[in-house]
Amino acid sequence: MTTVKEQQEIQNHFKERMNEDELLNCMRCGFCLPSCPTYIESGYKESHSPRGRIALMKAVADGIIEPDEDVERTLDLCLGCRACEPVCPSGVNYGHLLEEARDIINQNKRHSLPVRALRKTVFEGLFPHQNRMRMAVGLLGFYQRTGLQALTQKTGLMNLFPAHLATMEKVLPKAPSLKEMKSRPTELKATTEVKKRVAFFSGCLMDTMFLDTNNATLKLLQMAGCEIAIPEEQACCGALHGHSGEKDTAKKMAKRNIEAFEDLGADYIITNAGGCGAFLIDYDHLLKDDDQWRERARQFTAKIKDVTEILVEMDFHVQIPLSMQNVTVTYQDSCHLRNVMKTSSAPRLLLQSITGAHYQEMQKADSCCGSAGIYNIIESEMSMKILDSKMEHTKNTNAAIVVTANPGCLLQMKLGIEKEGLSDRMKAVHIADLLYEAATSQIS
Amino acid sequence: MIQPEVKQRLIQIVGSENFEDSKTERLVYSYDATPNFQAMPDAVVKPRNTGEVSEIMKICSEYAIPIVPRGSGTNLCAGTCPKEGGLVLLFTHMREILEIDEDNLTMTVQPGVITQDLIQKAEEKGFFYPPDPSSMKISTIGGNINENSGGLRGLKYGVTRDYVLGLEAVLANGDIIRTGGKLAKDVAGYDLTRLLVGSEGTLAIITEATLKLIPMPETKKTILALYHDMEAAARSVSKIISAKIIPATLEFLDRPTLKVVEDFAQIGLPTDVEAVLLIEQDGPKEVVERDILNIAKICEEEMAISVQVAQTEAEAEALRTARRAALSALARLSPTTILEDATVPRSEIANMVKAINEIALKHNVTICTFGHAGDGNLHPTCTTDARNKDEMERVEKAFEDIFIKAIELGGTITGEHGVGIMKAPYLELKLKSEGIAAMQAIKSGLDPNNILNPGKMFAKDNRKRVVVAK
C-alpha cells in the first residue's frame, strides 16, 4: 500500500525528475501497441500498453491523476522488453522513462518489512558481491549433488511452491563446484593468429550458474583470434537494480565496471548475455548527469558488443567449420539484445552457417518469452501466459533445439519445454554452447 | 461520475470484468492520436455482442449518458476523445472475422478486427481489400468505417466508404438496424450505409460490417522519383493524372519529412533532395510495365534527378512502411506535431504545395508536407511546441489560411481524418450554415438526446480554433 503522503512525494518527484521532452515525444499514434506482449496478453488493455503507460506517467507528472496502486500496477506489469522502441517512429526512449518512474516509486515507497529485508539481501547483499554469488550457487550445487534435490522432489516438498517455481527448480542447470567458480582466468591467449584484443564481461550469474557457457564463449573468442582480458575487479552489471528501482546501486556497479575495464587496451568489451549487454551499453545514460563519469561511461559503452556480433565481424563462421548431426534449430531473440543492442541478424547468420543444422525461423521470435529478469517470479501469471503463447510458436517450428542468447531467456525456454512435456524431444541452449559444440564436433 | 445504479445495471449487462471506472483505466482512454486533446470518460465498457451494445445504449438513452465508440484510438481529429465524459465503448471482445464469402466476394467482420489482419485474411484467399490507412497495423475496421479512412491506395481504389456494402448498427434508442447487404445494387430507401460510414460515431454504434473484396491485382511495381524542387514534383503528379494514368499509389514527401523517416526506418532514403514521389502501379503485367515506363518519362521531363524502380517486394514494402511512419516520425523534430489533411482537386496540387510554403513563411512556422499527392490529399504538418503560446497562435493562423486556400481551390478542410473536435470550428467554411443545418437535422433525428459521441462534428461556437482550443 502506498500512503497518501507517499503518493504526494512520488508525484513531486515525477514533476521534478521525469523527462518532459521525452514524455511529449510520444505523440500517441499507437504504432507501439501491436509490439507489446502485455497489451496483447491482457486482452488489448490500453493501460498495459506502452502508449498507456507513458500517458499515465505524464498524467502523474502533470498532476491529473495520483500515482495510486493502479498506476503502480501497470508499471509493475511492464516486462521492460522494450519491443516498443524499435517500432516507435518518434523514437521515444521508453526504457529510460520506465526506469526513472520505477526508481521514483521505489525510492518513495516504504516496503513492508519482509519485502524490505528481501530487497536488501538480494540487491545489496548478494548480487554486487561475486564471492557471495559463488557461495549461493555453490549451495545450489550442494543441494543438487548431495541428493537433497532428489529428496525434495521425491517427497513433493516443491509442491508447496507455485507450480512454475517447482518446475523452474527442476530446470536449473547443474551448478559448478565452488572450486571451479573460484579459479577463473584473467588473461587468455588466442588459439590462432591474434587479430583483436578484447575484454570479457563475465556477468554475475553467467560466471557462476552458467559457467560452462562462459567457458564456451571464451573458447569461441580464442578460436576467432581474440586475446582476452578478464578483469577480476568487475562486478554485476546492475541491470537487476536498474530495472527494480534501485538506480543508486546500479550507478555504483556501473562505476566499478567502467574502472575495471578502462585501462585494458581492449578493442571491445564482449558480453554473452543480452540483458547485461543492454544495461552496460546504457551506462552513458545512467551516468549522464555525473560530470566526472559521463565521458568515461561513453568510452565504455562504445566498446560493448555481443559475442555473436564479434564472431560474425571476425568471420568466425567462415573460418571455422561448424557442423551438427541433422537437427532443426530455431532462435528466440533476447529482447534486450535485439531492441537495445540492435543485434538480431548475427546470431541467425551463425546458426545458418552450421552444416547439418536446419534453421527454422520462429514466428514472433522477436517477442518476449516472459522471463524479463525476475519478472517470471514476481509476475508469474502474466509471465506464464506469455510463455504459453511463445511455446505455441516454438512447437510450430518443429525444432529440437531452441537457441537463446541470454540466461533468463534460456531458463524460461527450458521452463516452457518442461511445462509442455516436450523435454524428450526439445532442448533449450545458449548460442555460445551450441556454437562451441558445432565447432568442435567431429562430423563433417 | 456514473451513478451507482447505472453502474450496477451496466455490470449486469457486461459482467464486472468488462466494466472499468478506476482513474487509471479512465485516463488511458482520455486521448487518441490527436495532440492537445484530453478528457476523462466516466467509465469504460467492453460489450461482448450486439445485444449487449443495444442494452447499454438503452441505459445511456434513459440517463442521457454520452457514449463514445473507440477502436484503437489512432484517429487524428480527436474523434474518440470523450470530451463530454460518459462511457467509452471498446470492441476488444468483438474482433472476429465472421465470414469470407468467396462466391459474393464479401467479408463480414466485427468492428474490433484490426485492419491489417483483415487485409491479410483477404489476401490469403486471393482477394484484395484496398483501404490502407497508415495506422492499419493497429487501427480497427470499426474505427476505419466511422472515420471513412483513406490511405495510400485511395487514388485508384477509393476509400473505406467504397468497400462497405452493409452494416449492422445500434441506434441511440437501442434499436438494431441492418443496412445494405451482399448486393451490388440496392436502392431500397435512403442509403443509410453511406450515411453511417464517416459519421464518426455520432449517429449509431456500428456492430458488424459486410465489406466488398476485389480480386488481387496480378502484379505490382514501385518507383521512387527524386526532385530538387518541390513544385516540380507536384507538377509531375498533375501531369501523370492528366496523361490518363491512375497509379495505385502516388505519395509525396518533402525533405524534412524524408529526413526523419530515414532516421527511423534506415532504409537508405535520399535525404539531400527536396522532394520524392513514391509511385506504385498494379494490374496486369503489360499494363503495369507500360504505365511505369510512361510515369518515369513524365517524372524525367519534370526534372526528376533520378527515377528508381524497387527491385524486390521487400524493398517496395520497406518504402511503403517508411511512408506510413511519416507523421509519427515527424514527432522527432519537436515536442508537438500538428497535422492537417486539407484536400484539393488533384489538378490543384502544385498550387496547394506552393501556397502551403508561402503560408509557412508568412506566419513564421515550420510546416513539413507529405501526403497522398495523387488524390490531392496533403498532410501539411506543423512541428511546434504546445508550451509555446505565441507560436501556437501563429500555427493556428497558418492552418486557418491553409483551410481557406484549400476551399478556394475547390477543396475541403479534411480529406480523410474527419472533423471530430479538432476541425469542427472550420466545418462551416466548407458546408456553409445551410449545409450544417441539414446535417444537424439528421443528427437530431437519429440522436435526439445528443448522446452519441457528443461535442464532435458540430462546433458549439464558431471561434475558429484547431490547435489552441482549450
Interface residues (C-beta under 8 A of the other chain):
Chain A: D21 L24 N25 C26 M27 R28 C29 G30 F31 L33 P34 G43 Y44 K45 E46 S47 S49 G52 A55 L56 A59 I64 I65 E66 D68 D70 V71 R73 T74 C88 P89 S90 G91
Chain B: S22 K23 T24 E25 L27 V28 Y29 S30 Y31 D32 A33 T34 P35 Q38 S72 G73 T74 L90 T92 I114 S135 K137 I138 V261 D263 F264 A325 A326 L327 S328 A329 A331 R332 P335 T336 T337 A386
